[in-house]
Structures are given as C-alpha cells and as structure tokens.
Amino acid sequence: MTRIIRIFLVTSIVIAVLSPNTIRSAGARSATTLVAGPPPAQYDDPYSEFRNARYSNAGLLNEREELKLGVQLHREATKKFNLTDAGLARVDRIGQRCARFSLRPGLTYKFHVIESREFNAFSLPGGHVYITTAMLRQANDNELASVLSHEIGHIVARHSLKTLKQSREYDDIATSLGELTGVAGTVARDLGVALGKMVGAGLLTVHSREEEREADFLGVRAMPGAGFDPQGMVTMFQKLQQIEERNSDLLGSLFSDHPDAEERIANTRYEIRRMRPR
C-alpha cells in the first residue's frame, strides 16, 4: 500500500509540472526571449554637442570691437596676400546667399579672392571670408557654397575670437580696439604690428578639430535653405582628398590638422540623411 501511494504521489507531481498551463507559460517565456533578442545598435551623433548651441559675443570682444578688428585684420591680410577680382562676383553671389541662411545673418559679410595655386579658404572676425583662385576653379557652385558656408560657420561660432581671447596679446589688442578711432596714429600702428604677426603666423585661421567639425555642421545645415545641394560638401571633400593624395603641399589650412577626409565625408552624409524630410 505504501508503495502504491508513493507512485500515485510522484505521478501527480509529474502531471502538475507538465500541465498545459505550465507548458504554455514556459513556451511564452522562450518566445519572448527569442523575439526580444539583443538591444538594437546605438549610433553616435557626430554633431550632438553642437545641436543646441547658442552663439553670441558674450565673454569675447563685443560686435562693434569685432568689426574694428576685422577691418584691421583685413588690412594686414592685403599686405600678405595678392587679392584679385577674378571670380569675385561669383564668390560674393554664392557667399551672400549662404550668409543669409546662416545662424548669424545680420552681420555684413565681405568675400575676397586670393591669387594662389594653393587650395585653401579661411575667415577672419568681422565677416571676412577668403578663398583662393585654385579652390575657386576646382569647385562647382554647390561645392563652392559648401566651402563658403563652412567658413561662415567659423564666424558664426566666433572661433577666431575665442582663439584671440586665449592669446597673450589679447588685453593689449582689446584696449587698442577700444581706443581706436581712425586708421592713423600710434595706436593704429602698434595694433597693426601685433595683428600683422598674427596674420603672418595664421594664428586666427587655423582651428582645432572640434571647431572644424562645428563649422562643417553649421555649413551643411545652412546650404539647403540657401538653395544649394548639401552633397556639394561631400564631393568637395572628395576632391580635396584626391588633391592631397597627388600633392599634399597644395592644401592649405583648410585641411591642416583637421578631421580626416573620410570622417568628414561620413559625418556630412549622416547630417544630410538627418535633414531629409521624413
């Protein structure tokens, strides 16, 4: 009798364990595990730190002083570079369109062409943008817009002003700008000497990798509103990449210590996809 009772109890337990509800519950758990799988891959946004940025002259030279600085810097630039009117009308037409759709549209922008076989472009405080004839001849309108919009991005973000703020000469330059009333006199002459050295050394035209990324971001974001195809930034990087492979000496500060071309192309394509209407 004891053995019979023991068999009965074991059988009851097995039936309970294998009951339909228990089997269904276990199956559901297995199915859930299979359906859920690993979490989806997360992709980094290369421009995440710039998306909510707000730009102003706070903590830097005020805009009036920036404009004075721009006049003085341009004067020194004309001593260092050979400016030309060749292609200037095209540059100004495209550049002004890009400037109107930048995040600093109220500034008066002035565009300049430098006679040079070097592929380069740069900007200075106060709205001055420069591009070489070699770069101008290489670029179609969309590509030219990408270069100019990138340089406008540096002005929007006040990158050169931030560099100036970190220099040892900042206090003297700021004081001189405050005292400057004309183009002659001791103050103007001393200021010209200091700024001439900066222009000659490229202090205000060579930017950090993060500043270049920010200018790329601001540039490509402004292009569609100005009526240009943002793919022009991709093809411009590709052209510069080819030039670098043939003769890197022809590339100026536009590629100096910047993120490499492949990274910039990938980042730009990411942003173009993000800008497309959904």
C-alpha positions as CSV (number, residue, x, y, z in Angstrom):
1,M,0.0,0.0,0.0
2,T,2.8,2.4,0.9
3,R,4.4,1.7,-2.5
4,I,1.2,2.4,-4.3
5,I,0.7,5.7,-2.5
6,R,4.2,6.8,-3.3
7,I,3.8,6.0,-7.0
8,F,0.5,7.9,-7.0
9,L,2.1,11.0,-5.5
10,V,5.0,11.0,-7.9
11,T,2.6,10.7,-10.9
12,S,0.5,13.6,-9.6
13,I,3.6,15.8,-9.3
14,V,4.7,15.0,-12.9
15,I,1.3,15.7,-14.3
16,A,1.2,19.1,-12.5
17,V,4.6,20.1,-13.8
18,L,3.7,19.1,-17.3
19,S,0.2,20.6,-17.2
20,P,-0.9,22.7,-20.4
21,N,-0.8,26.0,-18.5
22,T,2.8,25.3,-17.3
23,I,3.9,24.3,-20.8
24,R,2.2,27.3,-22.4
25,S,3.8,29.6,-19.8
26,A,7.3,28.2,-20.4
27,G,6.8,28.4,-24.2
28,A,5.7,32.0,-23.9
29,R,8.9,32.9,-21.9
30,S,11.0,31.2,-24.6
31,A,9.2,33.0,-27.4
32,T,9.6,36.3,-25.6
33,T,13.3,35.8,-25.2
34,L,13.7,34.9,-28.9
35,V,11.6,37.9,-30.1
36,A,13.4,40.4,-27.9
37,G,16.9,39.4,-28.9
38,P,19.8,41.8,-28.2
39,P,19.1,45.6,-27.9
40,P,19.4,47.5,-31.2
41,A,22.8,49.0,-32.0
42,Q,23.2,52.6,-31.0
43,Y,25.0,55.0,-33.4
44,D,26.7,58.1,-32.2
45,D,25.7,61.5,-33.5
46,P,28.9,63.2,-34.6
47,Y,27.3,66.7,-34.1
48,S,25.4,66.1,-30.9
49,E,27.3,68.7,-28.9
50,F,26.5,71.5,-31.4
51,R,22.8,70.9,-31.9
52,N,21.6,73.1,-29.1
53,A,24.4,75.6,-29.2
54,R,23.6,79.3,-28.8
55,Y,26.1,81.8,-30.4
56,S,26.9,85.3,-29.2
57,N,29.9,87.6,-28.4
58,A,29.3,87.1,-24.7
59,G,32.7,86.8,-22.9
60,L,34.5,87.9,-26.1
61,L,35.0,91.2,-27.9
62,N,31.7,92.8,-28.5
63,E,30.4,93.0,-32.0
64,R,31.5,96.7,-32.5
65,E,35.0,95.8,-31.5
66,E,34.9,92.7,-33.6
67,L,34.1,94.8,-36.7
68,K,37.0,97.1,-35.9
69,L,39.3,94.1,-35.5
70,G,38.0,92.7,-38.9
71,V,39.0,96.0,-40.6
72,Q,42.4,95.9,-39.2
73,L,43.0,92.2,-39.9
74,H,41.8,92.6,-43.5
75,R,44.3,95.5,-43.9
76,E,47.1,93.1,-42.8
77,A,45.8,90.3,-45.0
78,T,46.1,92.6,-48.1
79,K,49.8,93.0,-47.2
80,K,50.3,89.2,-47.1
81,F,48.1,88.0,-49.9
82,N,47.6,89.1,-53.5
83,L,43.8,89.8,-53.8
84,T,42.1,89.7,-57.2
85,D,38.7,90.4,-58.7
86,A,38.9,87.3,-60.8
87,G,35.8,85.2,-59.8
88,L,34.9,87.6,-57.1
89,A,31.4,88.3,-58.4
90,R,30.6,84.6,-58.3
91,V,32.0,84.1,-54.8
92,D,30.1,87.1,-53.5
93,R,26.8,86.0,-55.0
94,I,27.1,82.5,-53.6
95,G,28.6,83.6,-50.3
96,Q,25.9,86.2,-49.6
97,R,23.2,83.6,-50.1
98,C,24.9,81.2,-47.7
99,A,25.3,84.0,-45.2
100,R,21.6,84.9,-45.2
101,F,20.7,81.4,-44.2
102,S,23.5,81.1,-41.5
103,L,22.9,81.5,-37.8
104,R,24.4,85.0,-38.0
105,P,22.6,86.6,-40.9
106,G,22.7,90.2,-39.5
107,L,26.5,90.6,-40.0
108,T,27.8,92.2,-43.1
109,Y,30.0,89.6,-44.9
110,K,32.8,90.6,-47.2
111,F,34.2,88.0,-49.6
112,H,37.7,88.1,-51.1
113,V,39.6,86.0,-53.7
114,I,43.3,85.4,-53.2
115,E,45.5,84.6,-56.3
116,S,47.2,81.3,-55.3
117,R,47.8,77.8,-56.6
118,E,47.1,76.6,-53.0
119,F,43.7,75.0,-52.4
120,N,42.6,77.0,-49.4
121,A,39.9,79.1,-47.7
122,F,39.7,80.9,-44.4
123,S,37.8,83.5,-42.5
124,L,38.6,86.3,-40.1
125,P,36.5,88.1,-37.5
126,G,34.0,90.7,-38.6
127,G,32.7,88.8,-41.6
128,H,35.7,88.5,-43.8
129,V,35.9,85.3,-45.9
130,Y,38.8,84.4,-48.3
131,I,39.2,81.7,-50.9
132,T,42.0,81.0,-53.3
133,T,41.7,81.0,-57.1
134,A,42.8,77.4,-57.2
135,M,40.0,76.4,-55.0
136,L,37.6,78.5,-56.9
137,R,38.5,76.9,-60.2
138,Q,38.1,73.4,-58.8
139,A,34.6,73.9,-57.3
140,N,31.2,73.9,-58.9
141,D,28.6,76.1,-57.4
142,N,27.4,73.6,-54.8
143,E,30.9,72.8,-53.7
144,L,31.8,76.5,-53.6
145,A,28.8,77.1,-51.4
146,S,30.0,74.3,-49.0
147,V,33.4,75.9,-48.6
148,L,32.0,79.4,-48.1
149,S,29.2,78.1,-45.8
150,H,31.9,76.3,-43.7
151,E,33.9,79.5,-43.3
152,I,30.8,81.4,-42.4
153,G,30.3,78.7,-39.7
154,H,33.6,79.7,-38.2
155,I,32.4,83.3,-38.0
156,V,29.0,82.3,-36.5
157,A,30.8,80.3,-33.8
158,R,33.3,83.1,-33.1
159,H,36.2,80.6,-33.4
160,S,38.8,83.2,-34.2
161,L,37.7,85.4,-31.4
162,K,37.9,82.5,-28.9
163,T,41.5,81.9,-30.2
164,L,42.3,85.6,-29.7
165,K,40.9,85.5,-26.2
166,Q,43.5,82.8,-25.3
167,S,46.5,84.7,-26.7
168,R,48.9,86.7,-24.6
169,E,48.2,89.8,-26.7
170,Y,44.5,89.8,-26.0
171,D,44.4,92.5,-23.4
172,D,46.6,94.9,-25.4
173,I,44.6,94.3,-28.5
174,A,41.2,94.8,-26.8
175,T,42.5,98.0,-25.2
176,S,43.8,99.3,-28.6
177,L,40.5,98.5,-30.3
178,G,38.6,100.4,-27.6
179,E,40.9,103.4,-28.2
180,L,41.0,103.1,-32.0
181,T,39.1,106.0,-33.8
182,G,40.9,106.1,-37.1
183,V,43.4,104.5,-39.3
184,A,46.4,106.6,-38.4
185,G,48.3,107.3,-35.2
186,T,50.4,105.3,-32.7
187,V,47.5,103.1,-31.5
188,A,46.7,102.0,-35.1
189,R,50.3,101.5,-35.9
190,D,51.0,99.3,-32.8
191,L,47.8,97.4,-33.3
192,G,48.8,96.8,-37.0
193,V,52.1,95.3,-35.9
194,A,50.5,92.9,-33.5
195,L,47.8,91.8,-35.9
196,G,50.3,91.6,-38.7
197,K,52.2,89.0,-36.8
198,M,49.0,87.0,-36.1
199,V,48.0,87.0,-39.7
200,G,51.5,86.0,-40.8
201,A,51.5,83.1,-38.3
202,G,48.0,82.1,-39.2
203,L,47.0,82.2,-35.6
204,L,43.4,83.1,-36.2
205,T,42.9,80.9,-39.3
206,V,43.9,77.5,-38.1
207,H,41.3,75.8,-36.0
208,S,41.0,72.8,-33.7
209,R,39.4,69.5,-34.9
210,E,36.3,70.3,-32.8
211,E,36.0,73.7,-34.4
212,E,36.3,72.2,-37.8
213,R,33.5,69.7,-37.0
214,E,31.3,72.6,-35.8
215,A,31.9,74.6,-38.9
216,D,31.1,71.6,-41.1
217,F,27.9,71.1,-39.1
218,L,26.9,74.8,-39.4
219,G,27.9,74.9,-43.0
220,V,26.0,71.9,-44.3
221,R,22.9,72.9,-42.2
222,A,22.7,76.3,-44.0
223,M,23.1,75.0,-47.5
224,P,19.6,73.7,-48.3
225,G,18.0,77.0,-47.2
226,A,20.3,78.9,-49.4
227,G,19.3,76.8,-52.4
228,F,22.4,74.6,-52.6
229,D,22.7,70.8,-52.6
230,P,24.5,69.8,-49.4
231,Q,26.0,66.8,-51.3
232,G,28.4,69.5,-52.6
233,M,30.2,69.3,-49.3
234,V,30.8,65.6,-49.8
235,T,32.1,66.0,-53.3
236,M,34.3,68.9,-52.3
237,F,35.9,66.8,-49.6
238,Q,36.4,64.0,-52.1
239,K,38.1,66.4,-54.5
240,L,40.4,67.7,-51.7
241,Q,41.1,64.1,-50.8
242,Q,42.3,63.4,-54.3
243,I,44.4,66.6,-54.3
244,E,46.0,65.6,-51.0
245,E,46.9,62.2,-52.5
246,R,48.6,63.8,-55.5
247,N,50.3,66.7,-53.8
248,S,49.6,67.5,-50.1
249,D,51.7,70.7,-50.4
250,L,48.9,72.2,-52.4
251,L,46.5,72.0,-49.4
252,G,46.4,75.0,-47.1
253,S,44.9,75.4,-43.6
254,L,41.5,74.0,-44.8
255,F,43.0,70.5,-44.2
256,S,45.7,71.4,-41.6
257,D,45.3,69.2,-38.5
258,H,41.6,68.7,-39.3
259,P,39.5,65.6,-39.0
260,D,40.5,63.3,-41.9
261,A,38.5,63.4,-45.1
262,E,36.8,60.1,-44.6
263,E,35.5,61.1,-41.2
264,R,34.2,64.4,-42.6
265,I,32.5,62.7,-45.5
266,A,30.8,60.2,-43.2
267,N,29.7,63.0,-40.8
268,T,28.3,65.1,-43.7
269,R,26.4,62.2,-45.1
270,Y,25.0,61.4,-41.7
271,E,23.7,65.0,-41.4
272,I,22.3,65.1,-44.9
273,R,20.2,61.9,-44.1
274,R,19.1,63.6,-40.9
275,M,17.9,66.7,-42.8
276,R,15.8,64.8,-45.3
277,P,12.1,65.2,-44.9
278,R,10.5,62.2,-43.2
